[in-house]
Amino acid sequence: MNIIDVFLVSISPLGAGIGVPVGIVSNIDPVTVIAVASIGNLLPTFLFYRITDAIRKFKHVSWYLDRAHEETERYREKYGSIGIILSTLIFGGHFAGISAALIGISLQRAIPALFMGLLLQSVIIAWLTCIGIDAWECFGGYLQI
């Protein structure tokens, strides 16, 4: 597996959760894997914003989205970018990007927060992968699979 494969897996809904461990197990530099997976996972966000602009043209959907925008106003004001970062960590980049677009957070405000969340998510996954590899090698002499 090479870095292009990590990028393509990260663009998919599997995201960094699969792309980062596969890249690290394939002996690609972890810093490179983290950067490529974060960028790959961020790219579909631009598509999500275009799709939600098209969806807003439908009357019933537009009413629902305007209502959701009003209901989430106080949370957006209270948590702002930190809320986007946390939702990215919990739910992943695709869901956080779609929800940010649907509740009306501007692309210029959402992209930096989404990228920070994806970067943090990739770092955590890389760290857990390295711990798992170390544990596997540590017990490798005893575990015969």
GROMACS elastic network, one bead per residue, 0.5 to 0.9 nm:
[ bonds ]
;  ai    aj funct       b0    kb
    1     4     6  0.81409   500
    1     5     6  0.61631   500
    1     6     6  0.76855   500
    1    22     6  0.79009   500
    1    23     6  0.71765   500
    1    26     6  0.61092   500
    1    28     6  0.88303   500
    2     5     6  0.54525   500
    2     6     6  0.66730   500
    2     7     6  0.89721   500
    2    23     6  0.72664   500
    2    26     6  0.75476   500
    2    28     6  0.74675   500
    3     6     6  0.50034   500
    3     7     6  0.62664   500
    3     8     6  0.87209   500
    3    23     6  0.70904   500
    3    28     6  0.74115   500
    3    32     6  0.81945   500
    3    33     6  0.71255   500
    3    36     6  0.75174   500
    4     8     6  0.61927   500
    4     9     6  0.85940   500
    4    36     6  0.85994   500
    5     8     6  0.50725   500
    5     9     6  0.60767   500
    5    10     6  0.84256   500
    5    19     6  0.80013   500
    5    23     6  0.82800   500
    6     9     6  0.52234   500
    6    10     6  0.60703   500
    6    11     6  0.87140   500
    6    16     6  0.85503   500
    6    18     6  0.84738   500
    6    20     6  0.70325   500
    6    22     6  0.72484   500
    6    23     6  0.59412   500
    6    33     6  0.71431   500
    6    36     6  0.71917   500
    6    37     6  0.64331   500
    6    40     6  0.83657   500
    7    10     6  0.50882   500
    7    11     6  0.63272   500
    7    12     6  0.89281   500
    7    19     6  0.72554   500
    7    33     6  0.84522   500
    7    36     6  0.57891   500
    7    37     6  0.56475   500
    7    38     6  0.86590   500
    7    39     6  0.79088   500
    7    40     6  0.52336   500
    7    41     6  0.80256   500
    8    11     6  0.51993   500
    8    12     6  0.66238   500
    8    15     6  0.88848   500
    8    19     6  0.82104   500
    8    37     6  0.86179   500
    8    40     6  0.70180   500
    8    41     6  0.89955   500
    9    12     6  0.52841   500
    9    13     6  0.80162   500
    9    14     6  0.65749   500
    9    15     6  0.61834   500
    9    16     6  0.77223   500
    9    18     6  0.71091   500
    9    19     6  0.53944   500
    9    37     6  0.81097   500
    9    40     6  0.80850   500
    9    41     6  0.86487   500
   10    13     6  0.73682   500
   10    14     6  0.65083   500
   10    16     6  0.52359   500
   10    17     6  0.80912   500
   10    18     6  0.74099   500
   10    19     6  0.53174   500
   10    20     6  0.80813   500
   10    36     6  0.80755   500
   10    37     6  0.52020   500
   10    38     6  0.74792   500
   10    39     6  0.82157   500
   10    40     6  0.51247   500
   10    41     6  0.50197   500
   10    42     6  0.87056   500
   11    14     6  0.77531   500
   11    15     6  0.60045   500
   11    16     6  0.84866   500
   11    37     6  0.78821   500
   11    39     6  0.84483   500
   11    42     6  0.75822   500
   11    43     6  0.69450   500
   11    44     6  0.67235   500
   12    15     6  0.56123   500
   12    40     6  0.84750   500
   12    41     6  0.74800   500
   12    44     6  0.85458   500
   12    94     6  0.89566   500
   13    16     6  0.89004   500
   13    41     6  0.83398   500
   13    92     6  0.88813   500
   13    93     6  0.86723   500
   13    94     6  0.68463   500
   14    17     6  0.63105   500
   14    18     6  0.59495   500
   14    19     6  0.75858   500
   15    18     6  0.61104   500
   15    19     6  0.61705   500
   15    20     6  0.84515   500
   15    37     6  0.73773   500
   15    38     6  0.85753   500
   15    40     6  0.79913   500
   15    41     6  0.57705   500
   15    92     6  0.77202   500
   15    93     6  0.75837   500
   15    94     6  0.81865   500
   16    20     6  0.53258   500
   16    21     6  0.80369   500
   16    34     6  0.82220   500
   16    37     6  0.55920   500
   16    38     6  0.69938   500
   16    40     6  0.85116   500
   16    41     6  0.68335   500
   16    92     6  0.84773   500
   16    93     6  0.87302   500
   16   118     6  0.79628   500
   16   121     6  0.76112   500
   16   122     6  0.59530   500
   16   125     6  0.76573   500
   17    20     6  0.62880   500
   17    21     6  0.71060   500
   17    92     6  0.87459   500
   17   121     6  0.84494   500
   17   122     6  0.76089   500
   17   125     6  0.66794   500
   18    21     6  0.57375   500
   18    22     6  0.61539   500
   18    23     6  0.85762   500
   19    22     6  0.53433   500
   19    23     6  0.60670   500
   19    24     6  0.86400   500
   19    33     6  0.79398   500
   19    34     6  0.89199   500
   19    37     6  0.63177   500
   20    23     6  0.51695   500
   20    24     6  0.61568   500
   20    25     6  0.85571   500
   20    30     6  0.79676   500
   20    33     6  0.59739   500
   20    34     6  0.64633   500
   20    36     6  0.89011   500
   20    37     6  0.64514   500
   20   122     6  0.66502   500
   20   123     6  0.87511   500
   20   125     6  0.67814   500
   20   126     6  0.60897   500
   20   129     6  0.81853   500
   21    24     6  0.51282   500
   21    25     6  0.59809   500
   21    26     6  0.83992   500
   21    33     6  0.88155   500
   21   125     6  0.71682   500
   21   126     6  0.64177   500
   21   128     6  0.87789   500
   21   129     6  0.58004   500
   21   130     6  0.84722   500
   22    25     6  0.51747   500
   22    26     6  0.60779   500
   22    27     6  0.88739   500
   23    26     6  0.50273   500
   23    27     6  0.66640   500
   23    28     6  0.56218   500
   23    29     6  0.80589   500
   23    30     6  0.75852   500
   23    33     6  0.60094   500
   23    34     6  0.89302   500
   24    27     6  0.52370   500
   24    28     6  0.54477   500
   24    29     6  0.68877   500
   24    30     6  0.58576   500
   24    33     6  0.70254   500
   24   126     6  0.73620   500
   24   129     6  0.75768   500
   24   130     6  0.78570   500
   25    28     6  0.75042   500
   25   129     6  0.82794   500
   25   130     6  0.87631   500
   25   133     6  0.81344   500
   27    30     6  0.81961   500
   28    31     6  0.86684   500
   28    32     6  0.72977   500
   28    33     6  0.67090   500
   29    32     6  0.53741   500
   29    33     6  0.62698   500
   29    34     6  0.87696   500
   30    34     6  0.60470   500
   30    35     6  0.86010   500
   30   123     6  0.88167   500
   30   126     6  0.69652   500
   31    34     6  0.51466   500
   31    35     6  0.62668   500
   31    36     6  0.86304   500
   31   123     6  0.85771   500
   31   126     6  0.89583   500
   32    35     6  0.52081   500
   32    36     6  0.60578   500
   32    37     6  0.83911   500
   33    36     6  0.52384   500
   33    37     6  0.58711   500
   33    38     6  0.83775   500
   33   122     6  0.85096   500
   33   126     6  0.85276   500
   34    37     6  0.52665   500
   34    38     6  0.60503   500
   34    39     6  0.86164   500
   34   119     6  0.68688   500
   34   122     6  0.54606   500
   34   123     6  0.63680   500
   34   125     6  0.89742   500
   34   126     6  0.73120   500
   35    38     6  0.52489   500
   35    39     6  0.62187   500
   35    40     6  0.85056   500
   35   119     6  0.71931   500
   35   122     6  0.81878   500
   36    39     6  0.52425   500
   36    40     6  0.59460   500
   36    41     6  0.84455   500
   37    40     6  0.50433   500
   37    41     6  0.59687   500
   37    42     6  0.85108   500
   37   118     6  0.83560   500
   37   119     6  0.82796   500
   37   122     6  0.70902   500
   38    41     6  0.51810   500
   38    42     6  0.61834   500
   38    43     6  0.88838   500
   38    93     6  0.89467   500
   38   115     6  0.68034   500
   38   116     6  0.87187   500
   38   117     6  0.88657   500
   38   118     6  0.53448   500
   38   119     6  0.54082   500
   38   120     6  0.88229   500
   38   121     6  0.84020   500
   38   122     6  0.66009   500
   39    42     6  0.50814   500
   39    43     6  0.63705   500
   39   115     6  0.75391   500
   39   118     6  0.82702   500
   39   119     6  0.84701   500
   40    43     6  0.55336   500
   40    44     6  0.78441   500
   41    44     6  0.66985   500
   41    45     6  0.80860   500
   41    92     6  0.89737   500
   41    93     6  0.63299   500
   41    94     6  0.74284   500
   41   115     6  0.86779   500
   41   118     6  0.73159   500
   42    45     6  0.56487   500
   42    46     6  0.79806   500
   42    93     6  0.67458   500
   42    94     6  0.78896   500
   42    97     6  0.82881   500
   42   111     6  0.79318   500
   42   114     6  0.72290   500
   42   115     6  0.64673   500
   42   118     6  0.74700   500
   43    46     6  0.60805   500
   43    47     6  0.76355   500
   44    47     6  0.51495   500
   44    48     6  0.63529   500
   44    49     6  0.88927   500
   44    93     6  0.88915   500
   44    94     6  0.72356   500
   44    97     6  0.83023   500
   45    49     6  0.63639   500
   45    50     6  0.87946   500
   45    93     6  0.80205   500
   45    94     6  0.68413   500
   45    96     6  0.89010   500
   45    97     6  0.53912   500
   45    98     6  0.71683   500
   45   101     6  0.85294   500
   45   107     6  0.87888   500
   45   111     6  0.80530   500
   45   114     6  0.88721   500
   46    49     6  0.52937   500
   46    50     6  0.65428   500
   46    51     6  0.88095   500
   46    97     6  0.85869   500
   46   107     6  0.80121   500
   46   111     6  0.89159   500
   47    50     6  0.51372   500
   47    51     6  0.61682   500
   47    52     6  0.86683   500
   48    51     6  0.50562   500
   48    52     6  0.61401   500
   48    53     6  0.85995   500
   48    94     6  0.83896   500
   48    97     6  0.69199   500
   48    98     6  0.58003   500
   48   101     6  0.69945   500
   48   102     6  0.89774   500
   49    52     6  0.52240   500
   49    53     6  0.62762   500
   49    54     6  0.88243   500
   49    97     6  0.80261   500
   49    98     6  0.73629   500
   49   100     6  0.87481   500
   49   101     6  0.55237   500
   49   102     6  0.81370   500
   49   107     6  0.74078   500
   50    53     6  0.51687   500
   50    54     6  0.65209   500
   50    55     6  0.87859   500
   50   101     6  0.89668   500
   51    54     6  0.51453   500
   51    55     6  0.61855   500
   51    56     6  0.87104   500
   52    56     6  0.60388   500
   52    57     6  0.88861   500
   52    98     6  0.80172   500
   52   101     6  0.65501   500
   52   102     6  0.63758   500
   53    56     6  0.53082   500
   53    57     6  0.71606   500
   53   101     6  0.85645   500
   53   102     6  0.88421   500
   54    57     6  0.56962   500
   54    58     6  0.79764   500
   55    58     6  0.59044   500
   55    61     6  0.69605   500
   55    62     6  0.74734   500
   56    59     6  0.74349   500
   56    60     6  0.87858   500
   56    61     6  0.62374   500
   56    63     6  0.85515   500
   56    65     6  0.75839   500
   56   102     6  0.88267   500
   57    60     6  0.89787   500
   57    61     6  0.78132   500
   57    62     6  0.65080   500
   58    61     6  0.54869   500
   58    62     6  0.58229   500
   58    63     6  0.86212   500
   59    62     6  0.51244   500
   59    63     6  0.62920   500
   59    64     6  0.88115   500
   60    63     6  0.52460   500
   60    64     6  0.64253   500
   60    65     6  0.87484   500
   61    64     6  0.51180   500
   61    65     6  0.61273   500
   61    66     6  0.85498   500
   62    65     6  0.51069   500
   62    66     6  0.60647   500
   62    67     6  0.85495   500
   63    66     6  0.51718   500
   63    67     6  0.62368   500
   63    68     6  0.86752   500
   64    67     6  0.50956   500
   64    68     6  0.61938   500
   64    69     6  0.85637   500
   65    69     6  0.60031   500
   65    70     6  0.86276   500
   65   102     6  0.65089   500
   65   103     6  0.65364   500
   65   104     6  0.83098   500
   66    70     6  0.63339   500
   66    71     6  0.87056   500
   66   103     6  0.78256   500
   66   104     6  0.85923   500
   67    70     6  0.51486   500
   67    71     6  0.62011   500
   67    72     6  0.86838   500
   68    71     6  0.50182   500
   68    72     6  0.60983   500
   68    73     6  0.84885   500
   68   102     6  0.82153   500
   68   103     6  0.61419   500
   68   104     6  0.89972   500
   69    72     6  0.54114   500
   69    73     6  0.61327   500
   69   102     6  0.79463   500
   69   104     6  0.63335   500
   69   105     6  0.89953   500
   70    73     6  0.53056   500
   70    74     6  0.82784   500
   70   103     6  0.85494   500
   71    74     6  0.73935   500
   71    75     6  0.83674   500
   72    75     6  0.53032   500
   72    76     6  0.61216   500
   72    77     6  0.86230   500
   72   103     6  0.72682   500
   73    76     6  0.51952   500
   73    77     6  0.61944   500
   73    78     6  0.85784   500
   73   103     6  0.87088   500
   74    77     6  0.51161   500
   74    78     6  0.60193   500
   74    79     6  0.85348   500
   75    79     6  0.58075   500
   75    80     6  0.74040   500
   75    83     6  0.82781   500
   76    79     6  0.54760   500
   76    81     6  0.81188   500
   76    83     6  0.75022   500
   76   105     6  0.83538   500
   77    80     6  0.55553   500
   78    83     6  0.86549   500
   79    82     6  0.56092   500
   79    83     6  0.50066   500
   79    84     6  0.81748   500
   80    83     6  0.55373   500
   80    84     6  0.69312   500
   81    84     6  0.50834   500
   81    85     6  0.62736   500
   81    86     6  0.86519   500
   81   109     6  0.76150   500
   81   110     6  0.72312   500
   81   112     6  0.83853   500
   81   113     6  0.54525   500
   81   114     6  0.83686   500
   82    85     6  0.50369   500
   82    86     6  0.61147   500
   82    87     6  0.85091   500
   82   113     6  0.73038   500
   82   117     6  0.88562   500
   83    86     6  0.51469   500
   83    87     6  0.60343   500
   83    88     6  0.84581   500
   83   113     6  0.86846   500
   84    87     6  0.51202   500
   84    88     6  0.60523   500
   84    89     6  0.86415   500
   84    96     6  0.67169   500
   84    97     6  0.85362   500
   84   100     6  0.74923   500
   84   110     6  0.72903   500
   84   113     6  0.60035   500
   84   114     6  0.63417   500
   84   117     6  0.73971   500
   85    88     6  0.51040   500
   85    89     6  0.63408   500
   85    90     6  0.87850   500
   85    96     6  0.84745   500
   85   113     6  0.55438   500
   85   114     6  0.59316   500
   85   115     6  0.81823   500
   85   116     6  0.65344   500
   85   118     6  0.78169   500
   85   120     6  0.85785   500
   86    89     6  0.50621   500
   86    90     6  0.62166   500
   86    91     6  0.84475   500
   86   117     6  0.68145   500
   87    90     6  0.50656   500
   87    91     6  0.56136   500
   87    92     6  0.71302   500
   87    93     6  0.83411   500
   87    95     6  0.83303   500
   87    96     6  0.58847   500
   87   114     6  0.89516   500
   87   117     6  0.80315   500
   88    91     6  0.54056   500
   88    93     6  0.51728   500
   88    94     6  0.81548   500
   88    95     6  0.75270   500
   88    96     6  0.52651   500
   88    97     6  0.80653   500
   88   113     6  0.87504   500
   88   114     6  0.65413   500
   88   115     6  0.89383   500
   88   116     6  0.88774   500
   88   117     6  0.53287   500
   88   118     6  0.64892   500
   88   121     6  0.76967   500
   89    92     6  0.57700   500
   89    93     6  0.78000   500
   89    96     6  0.88473   500
   89   117     6  0.58808   500
   89   118     6  0.70324   500
   89   120     6  0.74597   500
   89   121     6  0.55466   500
   90    96     6  0.89253   500
   90   121     6  0.87726   500
   91    94     6  0.80862   500
   91    95     6  0.61136   500
   91    96     6  0.65847   500
   92    95     6  0.58180   500
   92    96     6  0.62159   500
   92    97     6  0.85868   500
   92   117     6  0.85839   500
   92   118     6  0.75859   500
   92   121     6  0.81528   500
   93    96     6  0.51961   500
   93    97     6  0.59088   500
   93    98     6  0.85075   500
   93   114     6  0.68715   500
   93   115     6  0.85117   500
   93   117     6  0.78159   500
   93   118     6  0.63259   500
   94    97     6  0.51543   500
   94    98     6  0.61600   500
   94    99     6  0.85737   500
   95    98     6  0.51459   500
   95    99     6  0.60413   500
   95   100     6  0.84481   500
   96    99     6  0.51529   500
   96   100     6  0.59694   500
   96   101     6  0.85006   500
   96   114     6  0.74867   500
   97   100     6  0.51647   500
   97   101     6  0.61745   500
   97   102     6  0.85726   500
   97   110     6  0.77386   500
   97   111     6  0.84457   500
   97   114     6  0.71514   500
   98   101     6  0.51541   500
   98   102     6  0.60746   500
   98   103     6  0.86966   500
   99   103     6  0.61271   500
   99   104     6  0.85136   500
   99   105     6  0.87910   500
  100   103     6  0.54900   500
  100   104     6  0.63130   500
  100   105     6  0.53190   500
  100   106     6  0.79173   500
  100   107     6  0.84519   500
  100   110     6  0.68623   500
  101   104     6  0.53066   500
  101   105     6  0.58165   500
  101   106     6  0.72096   500
  101   107     6  0.74998   500
  101   110     6  0.83330   500
  102   105     6  0.76912   500
  104   107     6  0.88457   500
  105   108     6  0.84835   500
  105   109     6  0.67794   500
  105   110     6  0.63577   500
  106   109     6  0.53432   500
  106   110     6  0.61034   500
  106   111     6  0.86125   500
  107   110     6  0.50596   500
  107   111     6  0.58868   500
  107   112     6  0.89712   500
  108   111     6  0.58375   500
  108   112     6  0.74374   500
  109   112     6  0.64922   500
  109   113     6  0.70985   500
  110   113     6  0.53491   500
  110   114     6  0.58837   500
  110   115     6  0.84576   500
  111   114     6  0.50548   500
  111   115     6  0.59685   500
  111   116     6  0.85308   500
  112   115     6  0.51217   500
  112   116     6  0.61692   500
  112   117     6  0.85913   500
  113   116     6  0.51377   500
  113   117     6  0.61482   500
  113   118     6  0.85621   500
  114   117     6  0.50463   500
  114   118     6  0.60418   500
  114   119     6  0.84451   500
  115   118     6  0.50214   500
  115   119     6  0.59429   500
  115   120     6  0.84532   500
  116   119     6  0.50477   500
  116   120     6  0.60797   500
  116   121     6  0.84499   500
  117   120     6  0.51323   500
  117   121     6  0.60059   500
  117   122     6  0.85327   500
  118   122     6  0.60183   500
  118   123     6  0.85193   500
  119   122     6  0.51133   500
  119   123     6  0.61884   500
  119   124     6  0.86681   500
  120   123     6  0.50838   500
  120   124     6  0.62146   500
  120   125     6  0.86270   500
  121   124     6  0.51934   500
  121   125     6  0.61967   500
  121   126     6  0.85714   500
  122   125     6  0.50830   500
  122   126     6  0.59923   500
  122   127     6  0.84747   500
  123   126     6  0.50561   500
  123   127     6  0.60571   500
  123   128     6  0.85763   500
  124   127     6  0.50919   500
  124   128     6  0.61683   500
  124   129     6  0.85104   500
  125   128     6  0.51095   500
  125   129     6  0.60255   500
  125   130     6  0.86125   500
  126   130     6  0.61580   500
  126   131     6  0.85980   500
  127   130     6  0.51793   500
  127   131     6  0.62332   500
  127   132     6  0.85930   500
  128   131     6  0.50535   500
  128   132     6  0.60933   500
  128   133     6  0.86133   500
  129   133     6  0.61428   500
  129   134     6  0.85970   500
  130   133     6  0.50393   500
  130   134     6  0.61363   500
  130   135     6  0.85387   500
  131   134     6  0.51265   500
  131   135     6  0.61204   500
  131   136     6  0.85380   500
  132   135     6  0.50789   500
  132   136     6  0.60261   500
  132   137     6  0.85779   500
  133   136     6  0.50306   500
  133   137     6  0.61560   500
  133   138     6  0.84710   500
  134   137     6  0.51825   500
  134   138     6  0.60090   500
  134   139     6  0.86648   500
  135   139     6  0.62101   500
  135   140     6  0.81265   500
  136   139     6  0.53455   500
  136   140     6  0.54995   500
  136   143     6  0.84583   500
  137   141     6  0.76460   500
  138   141     6  0.73172   500
  138   142     6  0.86277   500
  139   142     6  0.53837   500
  139   143     6  0.60349   500
  140   143     6  0.51594   500
  140   144     6  0.71582   500
  141   144     6  0.72298   500
